[in-house]
Amino acid sequence: MSAKKSAEPTPEGIARLTRQRLAAEEGARAMADAERRSIELRKNMARLRELREAKEAADATVRASQPAPAPKKRARKLPR
């Protein structure tokens, strides 16, 4: 008996091709979604970094405008 491929696709072959096509489409959607989320994450990180740097700069300006604190005197030990 010889195994010849028929020109007519079998139901199993059609189902397999359909599953493969759906898996490829779902994979492409998942990759696009992951890329979109990573872009949003990087944008948010950049926004938070800018806010932190601005706050640090404002804090440094406030510290620079305040007078330096007087050094604290050490308490002397009393003789016993």
C-alpha positions in Angstrom: 0.0 0.0 0.0 1.5 3.4 -0.9 0.9 6.6 1.0 0.0 9.3 -1.4 -1.0 12.8 -0.5 -4.4 13.6 -1.8 -5.3 17.0 -3.2 -8.3 17.1 -0.8 -7.4 18.4 2.7 -8.5 16.2 5.5 -10.7 17.5 8.4 -7.7 16.8 10.7 -5.4 18.7 8.5 -7.8 21.6 8.3 -8.2 21.6 12.1 -4.4 21.6 12.6 -3.9 24.5 10.2 -6.7 26.4 11.9 -5.1 25.8 15.3 -1.7 26.9 14.0 -3.1 30.0 12.4 -5.0 30.9 15.6 -1.9 30.3 17.8 0.2 32.5 15.5 -2.3 35.3 15.7 -2.6 35.0 19.4 1.2 35.0 19.7 1.4 38.1 17.6 -1.2 39.8 19.8 0.6 38.8 23.0 3.9 40.1 21.7 2.3 43.4 20.7 0.6 43.7 24.1 3.9 42.9 25.9 5.7 45.6 23.9 3.0 48.1 24.6 3.2 47.4 28.3 6.9 47.7 28.3 6.7 51.1 26.5 4.1 52.3 29.1 6.4 51.1 31.9 9.4 53.0 30.5 7.4 56.2 30.1 6.1 55.9 33.7 9.6 55.3 35.0 10.9 58.3 33.1 8.1 60.5 34.5 8.8 59.3 38.1 12.5 59.9 37.6 11.8 63.5 36.5 9.6 64.1 39.5 12.2 62.7 41.9 15.0 64.7 40.3 12.9 67.9 40.5 12.1 67.2 44.1 15.8 66.6 44.9 16.8 69.8 43.2 14.1 71.8 45.1 15.3 70.2 48.4 18.9 71.1 47.6 17.9 74.7 46.9 16.0 74.9 50.2 19.0 73.4 52.1 21.4 75.8 50.4 19.2 78.8 51.3 19.1 77.9 55.0 21.9 79.0 57.4 24.3 76.3 58.4 23.3 74.8 61.8 25.6 75.8 64.6 27.8 73.0 65.8 26.6 71.4 69.0 28.7 71.8 72.1 29.7 68.6 73.8 28.7 68.3 77.4 31.6 68.1 79.8 31.7 65.2 82.1 31.4 66.2 85.7 34.1 64.8 88.0 32.8 62.3 90.5 
